[in-house]
Amino acid sequence: MRSTWKQIWPPFVAVIFFLAVWQLAVSLFRIEAWILPSPSGIAREFTGNASGIWTHTAATLRLTMIGFPIGTGVGLVVALLLHLLPWAKRAFYPLLILSQNVPSIALGPLLVIWFGFGLLPKIVLITLVCFFPVAVAAMGGLAQSDRVMMNYMKMAGASKWQIFTKLELPHSLPALFSGVKISATYAVMGAVVAEWIGADKGIGYYMLLQKSAYRTDRMFVAIVIIVLLSLVLFALIALLEKWLVRWKPRRDV
Amino acid sequence: MSQPSDSPVQEQPVYGTDTRRTSPLPAALEVSGVSKAFTHRRKVTPVLNNVSLRVEPQEFVSIVGPSGCGKSTLFHIIGGLETPDAGTVSMNGRLLTGQRGEISYMPQQPALFPWRTILDNVLLAGELKGALGEGAREEARQWLDKVGLAGFERAYPHMLSGGMQQRAAFLRALLAPQELMLLDEPFSALDALTRSAMQRWLLELWEANRRSVLFITHNIEEALLLSSRIYVFSGRPGSILHTVDIPFPRPRREEITDSPEFLKLKRQLSDWMREEQEKGRK
């Protein structure tokens, strides 16, 4: 308990300090609220009526919760296929890496042309941003099994499938989870961007509305909500990891 | 500096070197005329040179030799991880060169699977062979009690000390369905005290449950205490320099390490080893 507290308080103090400087600067230099609202102003807007932001939040959450599992699933399937078929890995892995030079977000408008304004183009966009970190992390984890354990398995006469299920897969879990955690935050971002491109609800849509009204404070409220969504999703994945990888020795920090 | 590896692989009269075929039962392990060289960037490095050895059923046989004498490569060949350039491996009269799954192996590091409990680790070899019968778990649990790991059935490997992990790894090898056990310097990572305790433990355990064992070690005393026969390996490329039958009757006590005969054998083996080590340095 004490050590957790020791870890938490320095960043906590740093954040408080940052907010204090911000608040002071805004009132000291009399910065207009439409350029930069003060933290207290944002907090007031957040707790007060942020005109229906919660329905928008629910819409974004729903989109994320559909897109994220699909994106993660696709990433996993790609990783497993490439791992189990070495020739496919040789052929596609370099292309997969190269494909990441195409900014997925720039594909958004194209997706709208192809799939319209419904749910589909948004899910496709989230899948595009989510699958890559999962696929790369899982492939890395699967390929880097312990050599001694691998030799043991082979000498004991383990089949390829046994090596995969009893050694490579469990061994890759920690690496896999670090990929899933990254893609969890990407998923929220992907959902918001998808809503910018074409939607009639959601946090992204809400931000566009507030932008045209120069309600900077409300845009900050939206940002806070996006951060909170990412954090909650991240924490859930971390919990799942802790439960699934409970065999791992606890690191002494 | 020393460049003994530059010599080309010699043509060896590989087959028919088995002159020790005197026992009525086929050997638990018979390695005959095994040679192996690795090629790296067009440079051929011979690692094993015409190695022949046998392990009779229920016999404890050791290999001692300087480091880098190709002992681990020999284990990989026996275990089917590598195929020899020449020579054969057979077990119980069956020719099994390059076949996997025929031996029970204990590596240098315990290599317990961190996501398995100790009980599941110990049962792994049987599980892989689909050879876990009804009472296997119960039997394994009793074994864990016997080797001083009672109460750790559901612990994960990282919770155990080095010596305990080694005992679990040994138990995994012992409970494997394969008869022949290959032990690759199992105690080399342990401190001296734990090591001698583990030697006594292994001696006692083996004498109660005779299995065919091929044991690699750097430690001459360990080899003398445990084995019925010792093969002394040369430096790289590894070949058998001497074969020493160890006369001490069984069951052995640790006290034999103080007997004059033991000390004489120990000095003899140490001299051979030192010679080899010095040859390697030149």
Chai-1 contact restraints between the chains, C-beta under 6 A:
chainA,res_idxA,chainB,res_idxB,connection_type,confidence,min_distance_angstrom,max_distance_angstrom,comment,restraint_id
A,V148,B,P107,contact,1.0,0.0,6.0,A-B,restraint_1
A,V148,B,Q109,contact,1.0,0.0,6.0,A-B,restraint_2
A,V148,B,A111,contact,1.0,0.0,6.0,A-B,restraint_3
A,M149,B,A111,contact,1.0,0.0,6.0,A-B,restraint_4
A,Y152,B,P107,contact,1.0,0.0,6.0,A-B,restraint_5
A,Y152,B,A111,contact,1.0,0.0,6.0,A-B,restraint_6
A,K154,B,L81,contact,1.0,0.0,6.0,A-B,restraint_7
A,K154,B,R100,contact,1.0,0.0,6.0,A-B,restraint_8
A,M155,B,G79,contact,1.0,0.0,6.0,A-B,restraint_9
A,M155,B,Y105,contact,1.0,0.0,6.0,A-B,restraint_10
A,A156,B,A125,contact,1.0,0.0,6.0,A-B,restraint_11
A,A156,B,L128,contact,1.0,0.0,6.0,A-B,restraint_12
A,G157,B,R100,contact,1.0,0.0,6.0,A-B,restraint_13
A,G157,B,G101,contact,1.0,0.0,6.0,A-B,restraint_14
A,A158,B,L128,contact,1.0,0.0,6.0,A-B,restraint_15
A,Q162,B,L128,contact,1.0,0.0,6.0,A-B,restraint_16
A,P170,B,W115,contact,1.0,0.0,6.0,A-B,restraint_17
A,W247,B,P114,contact,1.0,0.0,6.0,A-B,restraint_18
A,W247,B,W115,contact,1.0,0.0,6.0,A-B,restraint_19
A,W247,B,Y156,contact,1.0,0.0,6.0,A-B,restraint_20
A,P249,B,H158,contact,1.0,0.0,6.0,A-B,restraint_21
